[in-house]
Amino acid sequence: MRKTFLFVTMMASGAASAFEALPMVPPIPADNPMSAAKIELGKQLYFDPRLSIDGTVSCNSCHNVMATGTDSRPTSVGIDGQRGGRNAPTVWNSAFLSAQFWDGRAATLEDQAKGPPLNPIEMGMPSEKAVVDRLTAIPGYKDQFNNIFGEVSYDAMAKAIAAYERTLITPNSTFDLYIKGNKAAMNDNAVAGMKLFEEIGCSGCHSGVNFSGPELPIGQGFYQMFPSNESKYTAKYDLKADKGRYEATKDESDMHMWRVPTLRNVALTAPYFHNGSVNTLPEAVRVMGKTQLDRTLNDKQVEKIVAFLESLTGEFPVQTMPRLPDTSTTSLVGAVK
Amino acid sequence: MRKTFLFVTMMASGAASAFEALPMVPPIPADNPMSAAKIELGKQLYFDPRLSIDGTVSCNSCHNVMATGTDSRPTSVGIDGQRGGRNAPTVWNSAFLSAQFWDGRAATLEDQAKGPPLNPIEMGMPSEKAVVDRLTAIPGYKDQFNNIFGEVSYDAMAKAIAAYERTLITPNSTFDLYIKGNKAAMNDNAVAGMKLFEEIGCSGCHSGVNFSGPELPIGQGFYQMFPSNESKYTAKYDLKADKGRYEATKDESDMHMWRVPTLRNVALTAPYFHNGSVNTLPEAVRVMGKTQLDRTLNDKQVEKIVAFLESLTGEFPVQTMPRLPDTSTTSLVGAVK
């Protein structure tokens, strides 16, 4: 009796609070309004490997919008074959996150976009000025920047990229259709998984339109400790080698704290966790059950939750390829060895 | 008098022989007819970094169709930051070449496409079987291959990629418009450059629809020795370290022989030559004048020829981005370190 009562109560409140369909428009900062020209420029920059010192790495190299918005790798590869330390989060629906990077160290998509070009193991540009000089040397960029922003600047570059990223939204998952009233959209296993997801407490953190926590002001991240409970998985997947948000803040209270990641399209973004150490979604669900909720999920439970998570795969909008503006008669990366 | 006479004669014959507009349809092999489904599959494969062992390198990494069809680098970068030995030729209009690679070692685009996935410094897959196994593990690929080819195979992969590449054609350069009768399309400098290009003998090799030599049966390459004449440039740009076609055939008569490259869009494909050693088009023209024609071109001549070469930049067709088929709940490159 008690179990049934609790179940009904949670589902009733859950439908109203924890579960929401994905909006088509994300938060837009007042100082970076959207425009077609800005989005188009941002798309070109996003796909342009000339943002890296040797012309080999673009934003899209690690956050592949033709695929899952990630690179499907444990951790990414930057210039000169260098490996990064953390798994590339998906760019899809990142506009709905209130803080960026695994440790939330960037408040906005604009701030995030300024990181990789100057990161020596990612794109390796020596300075903001070097990036601006290169963009200015490409007539097609110079003209677009001048028309849209009145100048070529590192800030403007980040604004254009962020504007493009705010268009990367995947609506109409079977979950979204279900939530909007089409109860036939999700199969029985997925519906059972959704109920279980709420019942055992996954939705305590993975709530909101992006399943990444409650709606918070941009810049205010929603963090949780991972792993919360000790288990065999800590050693097996080396979950504590990286100190998480502590690395950014050096505040002891941030030790092993991580921004709660989105679960939208999570079935497509393997491998999982900040270090990409878990290669399959069923295992990731098992690990989360144990480390966060101290539950040992059985195979049937895992199967249901995975079916629910698969229902969060949305529709990826058709896009045209950008054309990257050229530098006639010379190469900007041709002299880079 | 003699000079004028010769000039007129050459221009008259040149208009009929050396210079031709780019057709919209390239040669299509009988055993690989085009279809919309095959082209779409080929586009997905072309952009898919999972054709490389660690998921970091796609065909597009070095032959960027959003840009010039090259990577704008002296030589390309493959997996683990490894550098190749030769400059990446543009994929645009490669369907009009009668042999592929700088040394012509592949007869067709199909043969060419089979090279990079297995090259240990490019995409690094251990075997054809490993590629086929990976493609078969991606349901969206398996279904498309079965529908189009009746099987997943390495040959079928190459056919699909080649079919896509045969759509990568850039018509309507100002040169093409001029040749088709719009005499205002090219500016005076470009027209003067075109005349000079023929007068001094550049068009002796750079003829035909693709400026890569006479029309030959597919598989029969058109080769020239480079450098033909000794000059200061041999050492300055290290032009003889690579033995060219000899490396492929071990035939002494192929020593320093190279397939004559296309000049279409050449203004966009810096840096130049098989080793990418020359970063600007004016310098490349100077080098060619000396090494191939034993002429020291003056600045005015170089300027005119460059203006002509700029008139060979065509229109790049708008394309939709492919969507790469996914592997739900797991990553095929997630376990690759």
Chai-1 contact restraints between the chains, C-beta under 6 A:
chainA,res_idxA,chainB,res_idxB,connection_type,confidence,min_distance_angstrom,max_distance_angstrom,comment,restraint_id
A,F47,B,M66,contact,1.0,0.0,6.0,A-B,restraint_1
A,G55,B,S72,contact,1.0,0.0,6.0,A-B,restraint_2
A,G55,B,R73,contact,1.0,0.0,6.0,A-B,restraint_3
A,T56,B,V77,contact,1.0,0.0,6.0,A-B,restraint_4
A,M66,B,F47,contact,1.0,0.0,6.0,A-B,restraint_5
A,M66,B,M321,contact,1.0,0.0,6.0,A-B,restraint_6
A,M66,B,P322,contact,1.0,0.0,6.0,A-B,restraint_7
A,M66,B,L324,contact,1.0,0.0,6.0,A-B,restraint_8
A,A67,B,L324,contact,1.0,0.0,6.0,A-B,restraint_9
A,S72,B,G55,contact,1.0,0.0,6.0,A-B,restraint_10
A,S72,B,S331,contact,1.0,0.0,6.0,A-B,restraint_11
A,S72,B,V333,contact,1.0,0.0,6.0,A-B,restraint_12
A,R73,B,G55,contact,1.0,0.0,6.0,A-B,restraint_13
A,R73,B,V333,contact,1.0,0.0,6.0,A-B,restraint_14
A,V77,B,T56,contact,1.0,0.0,6.0,A-B,restraint_15
A,D80,B,G81,contact,1.0,0.0,6.0,A-B,restraint_16
A,G81,B,D80,contact,1.0,0.0,6.0,A-B,restraint_17
A,G81,B,G81,contact,1.0,0.0,6.0,A-B,restraint_18
A,A267,B,S328,contact,1.0,0.0,6.0,A-B,restraint_19
A,A267,B,T329,contact,1.0,0.0,6.0,A-B,restraint_20
A,L268,B,D326,contact,1.0,0.0,6.0,A-B,restraint_21
A,A270,B,T330,contact,1.0,0.0,6.0,A-B,restraint_22
A,A270,B,S331,contact,1.0,0.0,6.0,A-B,restraint_23
A,A270,B,G334,contact,1.0,0.0,6.0,A-B,restraint_24
A,P271,B,S331,contact,1.0,0.0,6.0,A-B,restraint_25
A,P271,B,G334,contact,1.0,0.0,6.0,A-B,restraint_26
A,N279,B,T330,contact,1.0,0.0,6.0,A-B,restraint_27
A,N279,B,S331,contact,1.0,0.0,6.0,A-B,restraint_28
A,N279,B,G334,contact,1.0,0.0,6.0,A-B,restraint_29
A,N279,B,A335,contact,1.0,0.0,6.0,A-B,restraint_30
A,T280,B,T329,contact,1.0,0.0,6.0,A-B,restraint_31
A,T280,B,T330,contact,1.0,0.0,6.0,A-B,restraint_32
A,L281,B,T329,contact,1.0,0.0,6.0,A-B,restraint_33
A,F316,B,R323,contact,1.0,0.0,6.0,A-B,restraint_34
A,V318,B,T320,contact,1.0,0.0,6.0,A-B,restraint_35
A,Q319,B,M321,contact,1.0,0.0,6.0,A-B,restraint_36
A,T320,B,V318,contact,1.0,0.0,6.0,A-B,restraint_37
A,T320,B,T320,contact,1.0,0.0,6.0,A-B,restraint_38
A,M321,B,M66,contact,1.0,0.0,6.0,A-B,restraint_39
A,M321,B,Q319,contact,1.0,0.0,6.0,A-B,restraint_40
A,M321,B,M321,contact,1.0,0.0,6.0,A-B,restraint_41
A,P322,B,M66,contact,1.0,0.0,6.0,A-B,restraint_42
A,R323,B,F316,contact,1.0,0.0,6.0,A-B,restraint_43
A,L324,B,M66,contact,1.0,0.0,6.0,A-B,restraint_44
A,L324,B,A67,contact,1.0,0.0,6.0,A-B,restraint_45
A,D326,B,L268,contact,1.0,0.0,6.0,A-B,restraint_46
A,S328,B,A267,contact,1.0,0.0,6.0,A-B,restraint_47
A,T329,B,A267,contact,1.0,0.0,6.0,A-B,restraint_48
A,T329,B,T280,contact,1.0,0.0,6.0,A-B,restraint_49
A,T329,B,L281,contact,1.0,0.0,6.0,A-B,restraint_50
A,T330,B,A270,contact,1.0,0.0,6.0,A-B,restraint_51
A,T330,B,N279,contact,1.0,0.0,6.0,A-B,restraint_52
A,T330,B,T280,contact,1.0,0.0,6.0,A-B,restraint_53
A,S331,B,S72,contact,1.0,0.0,6.0,A-B,restraint_54
A,S331,B,A270,contact,1.0,0.0,6.0,A-B,restraint_55
A,S331,B,P271,contact,1.0,0.0,6.0,A-B,restraint_56
A,S331,B,N279,contact,1.0,0.0,6.0,A-B,restraint_57
A,V333,B,S72,contact,1.0,0.0,6.0,A-B,restraint_58
A,V333,B,R73,contact,1.0,0.0,6.0,A-B,restraint_59
A,G334,B,A270,contact,1.0,0.0,6.0,A-B,restraint_60
A,G334,B,P271,contact,1.0,0.0,6.0,A-B,restraint_61
A,G334,B,N279,contact,1.0,0.0,6.0,A-B,restraint_62
A,A335,B,N279,contact,1.0,0.0,6.0,A-B,restraint_63
